[in-house]
Amino acid sequence: GLAAIVSRLSALFSEIGEPFHLVGHSFGGAVALKVAQMMPHMVRSLVVIEPAAFHLLTSDSSDRAHLHDLIGVADGMRADRTKGDTD
């Protein structure tokens, strides 16, 4: 998972030796979020662009409602695609 990826990168981050600016896009955004969570002392600033991080919405009950909304939208899009709607 993400923690294993961050663990593999931790040696590189330790070589840097000081807090750094971290930018991640898509899956890299999810990794960047995990780096910030696991190694906050090393992250000077964080920018994530379209992070694949819906798992974060499972952390508390109010966010889970948003996750269920997103799942509903995805299910609706799949159903429309099945009916031939490619938009």
C-alpha positions as CSV (number, residue, x, y, z in Angstrom):
1,G,0.0,0.0,0.0
2,L,0.9,3.6,0.3
3,A,2.8,3.2,3.5
4,A,5.1,0.6,1.9
5,I,5.8,3.0,-1.0
6,V,6.6,5.8,1.5
7,S,8.8,3.5,3.5
8,R,10.8,2.7,0.3
9,L,11.2,6.4,-0.4
10,S,12.2,7.3,3.2
11,A,15.9,6.7,2.5
12,L,15.8,9.3,-0.3
13,F,14.0,11.7,1.9
14,S,16.5,11.2,4.7
15,E,19.4,12.0,2.2
16,I,17.7,15.3,1.4
17,G,18.2,16.1,5.1
18,E,15.8,19.1,5.3
19,P,12.1,19.8,4.7
20,F,11.2,19.9,1.0
21,H,8.4,21.0,-1.2
22,L,6.4,18.1,-2.4
23,V,4.1,18.0,-5.4
24,G,2.1,15.0,-6.5
25,H,-0.5,14.3,-9.3
26,S,-3.0,11.5,-9.5
27,F,-1.6,8.4,-7.7
28,G,1.5,10.5,-6.9
29,G,-0.9,12.9,-5.1
30,A,-2.0,10.0,-2.9
31,V,1.6,9.1,-2.2
32,A,2.4,12.7,-1.4
33,L,-0.5,12.8,1.1
34,K,0.8,9.7,2.8
35,V,4.3,11.2,2.9
36,A,2.9,14.3,4.6
37,Q,1.1,12.0,7.1
38,M,4.0,9.7,7.9
39,M,6.8,12.3,7.7
40,P,5.3,15.7,8.4
41,H,8.6,17.0,9.7
42,M,10.1,16.6,6.2
43,V,7.4,18.3,4.2
44,R,7.8,22.1,3.9
45,S,4.8,22.5,1.6
46,L,2.4,20.1,-0.2
47,V,0.6,20.4,-3.5
48,V,-1.7,17.7,-4.7
49,I,-3.4,17.8,-8.1
50,E,-6.3,15.4,-8.7
51,P,-5.1,13.0,-6.0
52,A,-6.5,9.5,-6.1
53,A,-7.3,9.6,-2.4
54,F,-10.9,8.7,-1.9
55,H,-9.9,6.4,0.9
56,L,-9.4,9.5,3.0
57,L,-13.2,9.9,3.1
58,T,-13.6,6.7,5.2
59,S,-12.0,8.3,8.2
60,D,-15.1,9.7,9.8
61,S,-18.9,9.4,9.5
62,S,-19.5,12.8,7.9
63,D,-16.9,12.1,5.2
64,R,-18.4,8.7,4.6
65,A,-21.6,10.3,3.4
66,H,-19.6,12.1,0.7
67,L,-17.9,8.9,-0.2
68,H,-21.3,7.2,-0.7
69,D,-22.3,10.2,-2.9
70,L,-19.3,9.7,-5.0
71,I,-20.0,6.0,-5.3
72,G,-23.5,6.8,-6.4
73,V,-22.3,9.1,-9.1
74,A,-19.8,6.4,-10.3
75,D,-22.5,3.8,-10.3
76,G,-24.8,6.0,-12.3
77,M,-22.1,6.7,-14.9
78,R,-21.5,2.9,-15.2
79,A,-25.2,2.3,-15.7
80,D,-25.4,5.0,-18.4
81,R,-22.3,3.6,-20.2
82,T,-23.9,0.2,-20.1
83,K,-27.0,1.7,-21.9
84,G,-24.7,3.1,-24.6
85,D,-24.3,6.7,-23.3
86,T,-20.7,7.5,-23.9
87,D,-20.9,11.1,-22.6
